[in-house]
Amino acid sequence: MRDHLRAGIAVFNAGDFHDAHDAWEDRWLDLESGTDDERLLHGLIQFTAAVHHGYGRNWTGCVGLAESAHEYLDGLPGEYRGIDVVRVRRILVEIARDPEVLYRRGAPRLTHEGRVVLLEDLDFAAAAVAAGIYAEREGYDEELLDHGTAYARADLADGKQNSRFVHLVRDFAADPANRGIIQQRLAGHVEQRRHRERDVEGLFD
């Protein structure tokens, strides 16, 4: 839950409002309706949709979603799972009252555990979620990224904190200007790892 929360927040704070919900939606769909976790994710998804529609000048959709998001978050603790729910509700009230506030002040930044979360702040697990979102959105090789992520997890499980795969997945998430180059580097390292694996296949059968 925490990794998906942070990934979605970082994607939102990068200005990719529509894409932020992808970090939360799968988790949300698996939750029982009406639970605190379900209401939190449902409210955040609608929050990001409200901001998305506001920037598209769909004022009616923006206001309706802001009001609906507030209803889902209403009754949750003031801080829940590291989210400042009171602040999010306050922002939603402002947007519902005057959606053009998004243009005058700019999009709000979401926080987690008291800090604004950016893509470069994400640890590997959360960065992997964000990387998958961007790979799908921008048409990068999702299968390659899946392989790189799997190798990164294997390296971390073996205690290799300085794994190239870990760094490349994190860089892919955090560096939009260089994603193409990072994908090329990742492809090279994935092929090297696969080659080493093929070299030892069957040796001890």
C-alpha positions in Angstrom: 0.0 0.0 0.0 2.7 2.5 1.0 4.7 2.0 -2.2 1.6 2.5 -4.4 0.6 5.5 -2.4 4.0 7.2 -2.8 4.3 6.3 -6.5 0.9 7.9 -7.2 1.7 11.0 -5.2 5.0 11.4 -7.0 3.4 11.0 -10.4 0.7 13.5 -9.5 3.4 16.0 -8.2 5.2 15.6 -11.6 2.1 17.1 -13.2 0.8 13.8 -14.6 -2.6 14.0 -13.0 -4.4 11.5 -15.1 -1.7 8.9 -14.7 -1.5 9.1 -10.9 -4.6 7.0 -10.5 -2.9 4.1 -12.2 -0.7 3.6 -9.1 -3.8 3.3 -6.9 -6.5 1.7 -9.0 -5.5 -1.9 -8.9 -5.2 -1.8 -5.1 -8.5 0.1 -4.8 -10.4 -2.5 -6.9 -9.3 -5.3 -4.6 -10.5 -3.6 -1.4 -13.9 -4.1 0.2 -16.2 -1.1 -0.4 -16.5 1.3 2.5 -13.3 0.3 4.3 -11.0 3.2 5.3 -8.3 2.1 2.8 -10.9 1.8 0.0 -12.3 5.3 0.8 -8.8 6.8 0.9 -7.8 5.4 -2.5 -11.2 6.2 -4.0 -11.0 9.7 -2.7 -7.5 10.2 -4.0 -8.4 8.8 -7.4 -11.3 11.3 -7.7 -9.1 14.1 -6.4 -6.6 13.6 -9.2 -9.4 13.3 -11.7 -10.9 16.6 -10.4 -7.5 18.3 -11.0 -7.2 16.7 -14.4 -10.6 18.0 -15.5 -9.9 21.4 -14.0 -6.8 21.8 -16.2 -8.9 20.7 -19.1 -11.3 23.5 -18.3 -14.1 21.0 -17.7 -15.4 23.0 -14.7 -18.6 20.9 -14.2 -16.6 17.7 -14.1 -14.0 19.2 -11.9 -16.5 20.5 -9.3 -18.5 17.2 -9.3 -15.4 15.1 -8.8 -14.1 17.4 -6.1 -17.4 17.2 -4.2 -17.5 13.4 -4.6 -13.8 13.0 -3.5 -14.6 15.0 -0.4 -17.4 12.7 0.5 -15.2 9.6 0.2 -12.5 11.2 2.4 -15.0 12.6 4.9 -14.9 10.8 8.2 -11.3 9.4 7.8 -8.8 10.4 10.5 -7.1 13.7 9.9 -3.9 11.8 9.0 -4.3 8.4 7.5 -1.5 6.2 6.1 0.8 9.2 6.0 -1.7 11.3 4.0 -2.8 14.7 5.4 -6.5 14.0 4.8 -7.5 17.3 6.4 -5.4 19.3 3.9 -6.7 17.3 1.0 -10.3 17.9 2.0 -9.5 21.6 2.4 -8.1 21.7 -1.1 -11.2 19.9 -2.5 -13.5 22.4 -0.8 -11.5 25.3 -2.5 -11.6 23.6 -5.9 -15.4 22.8 -5.6 -16.0 26.4 -4.7 -13.8 27.9 -7.5 -12.1 25.4 -9.9 -10.2 28.3 -11.6 -8.1 28.5 -8.4 -6.0 25.8 -10.1 -4.9 28.3 -12.8 -4.3 31.1 -10.4 -2.2 29.2 -7.9 -1.2 26.1 -9.9 -1.8 22.5 -9.0 -1.5 21.6 -5.3 1.4 19.3 -4.2 0.4 16.2 -2.4 2.5 15.1 0.7 3.2 11.8 2.4 4.4 11.6 5.9 4.7 15.4 6.0 6.9 15.8 2.9 6.2 16.6 -0.8 7.2 13.4 -2.6 8.9 13.7 -6.0 9.8 11.0 -8.4 13.5 11.2 -7.5 12.5 10.6 -3.8 11.0 7.2 -4.4 12.8 4.1 -3.2 13.1 1.2 -5.5 9.7 -0.5 -4.8 7.7 2.7 -5.3 9.9 3.8 -8.3 9.1 0.4 -10.0 5.4 1.2 -9.8 5.9 4.7 -11.3 8.3 3.3 -14.0 5.6 0.8 -15.1 3.1 3.6 -15.4 5.4 5.7 -17.6 6.5 2.7 -19.7 2.8 2.0 -20.5 1.9 5.6 -21.1 4.8 6.5 -23.3 5.1 3.3 -25.3 8.3 1.9 -23.9 9.1 -1.8 -23.8 7.1 -3.0 -20.8 8.4 -6.5 -20.9 12.0 -5.2 -20.8 11.1 -3.1 -17.8 9.5 -6.1 -16.1 12.7 -8.1 -16.7 14.9 -5.3 -15.3 12.6 -4.9 -12.3 12.7 -8.7 -11.6 16.5 -8.6 -11.7 16.6 -5.6 -9.4 14.4 -7.4 -6.9 16.6 -10.5 -7.1 19.7 -8.4 -6.5 18.2 -6.7 -3.5 17.2 -10.1 -2.1 20.8 -11.1 -2.5 21.9 -8.0 -0.6 23.2 -6.1 -3.6 22.1 -2.6 -2.8 24.2 -1.1 -5.6 22.6 -3.1 -8.3 22.7 -1.5 -11.8 19.1 -2.7 -12.3 17.9 -0.9 -9.2 19.5 2.3 -10.3 18.2 2.1 -13.9 14.6 1.4 -12.8 14.7 4.3 -10.4 16.3 6.5 -13.1 13.7 5.5 -15.7 10.9 6.7 -13.3 12.6 9.9 -12.3 14.3 11.2 -15.5 11.6 11.7 -18.2 14.0 13.5 -20.5 16.3 10.5 -20.8 14.0 7.5 -20.6 14.9 6.4 -24.1 18.6 6.3 -23.3 17.9 4.6 -19.9 15.8 2.0 -21.7 18.7 1.2 -24.0 21.1 0.9 -21.1 18.6 -1.4 -19.3 18.3 -3.5 -22.4 22.0 -4.0 -22.6 22.2 -5.1 -18.9 19.2 -7.4 -19.2 20.8 -9.1 -22.2 24.1 -9.5 -20.3 22.3 -11.1 -17.4 20.3 -13.4 -19.6 23.5 -14.5 -21.4 25.1 -15.4 -18.1 22.1 -17.3 -17.1 22.1 -19.3 -20.4 25.8 -20.1 -19.9 25.1 -22.0 -16.7 21.8 -23.6 -17.7 22.1 -27.4 -17.6 25.6 -27.5 -16.2 24.5 -29.5 -13.1 21.7 -31.6 -14.6 
